Amino acid sequence: MRELGVALGTAVMTAVFVGAGGALVPGEYVAAARPAVLLGAAVLGVATLAALLLPAGRSESSASMDAVDGVDAVDGVDREVSVPAAVG
């Protein structure tokens, strides 16, 4: 999911840059980069606020993954898990 976000974010910011007249000339580059960077900052701000509004705690799926990793999903105590020795 993260990779998709990076690819989409890069594509959108590039489109904003090119749409603002982005060129590899110093003055035009800075003028076109400004709206792309502001858009990226605005999206990051909205995502931060959305993350802060998420409820705290753990989901059932993460608790079940802890059980697989050797942590008891009920009391959170790390249990000893036997792992076969590497052959080699």
N, C-alpha and C positions, 0 to 999 in steps of 0.2 A: 504494500500500500504506500509505503514511504517513497519508493522509487517512482510510482505513478505520480505522486504529488510533486516530486522534484521535476520530472519531465514536463508535467502540465504547467507548473509555475515558470519554468524556463521558457516554454513556448509562449505563454501569455505575456511575460515581461519582454520577450524579444519582439512580439507583435506590437506591443505598446511603443517600444523603442523605435522600431521601423516606421510605425504609423506617425510618430512625432518627428519624422524626418531624419532619423539616425543615419549618420555618415561617419566615416573614419577621418573626419577633419576635426581638430581639437574643439573649436567653438561649437560646431553642430553636434558633436558627440555628447558634450556635457549638457547641452540644451535638450537633447532627446533622451538622455539617460535620466534626467531629473524626474519626469513623470513615471517612468518605469520603476525607479527606486521608490517613489512615493506610493505607487500602487502595491509594490511588494511589502512595504512597511504597513500599509493599511490592512492588507490581508493577514499579515502576521499579528497585528493588533486584534483583529476580530477573532482569529483562531485562539489567541491567548485568553480573551474574555470568555469564549465558549468553553475552553478547557477549565477555567476557574469556576464555571457554573455547573460542571459535571459533579455528580454526587461522589463523595468520598467513599472509600471502601473497596472491597474486592468482589469481583463477579464470581459466580459459581464455576465458570470455566477455569479461572486462574486457580481456584482452590483445588479443583480436580487435577490440574497440572502439578501442583505442589505434592499431591498424593503420589503422583508418578515419580516425582523427583525425590521422594523420601520424607517429605514433611507431612505430618498428619493433618488432614484437612479440617479436623474438628478442633483440636487445641493448638495447632501451629507448632508443635514440638518436633524437632528434627529427629527422625528415627533412623536407626542403623539399617542400611540397605546393603545386602551382599551383592557384589559385582564380580563376575568371573575375571580371573587374571588374564592378562594379555598373553597370547601364544606367540612365541618368537624368539 
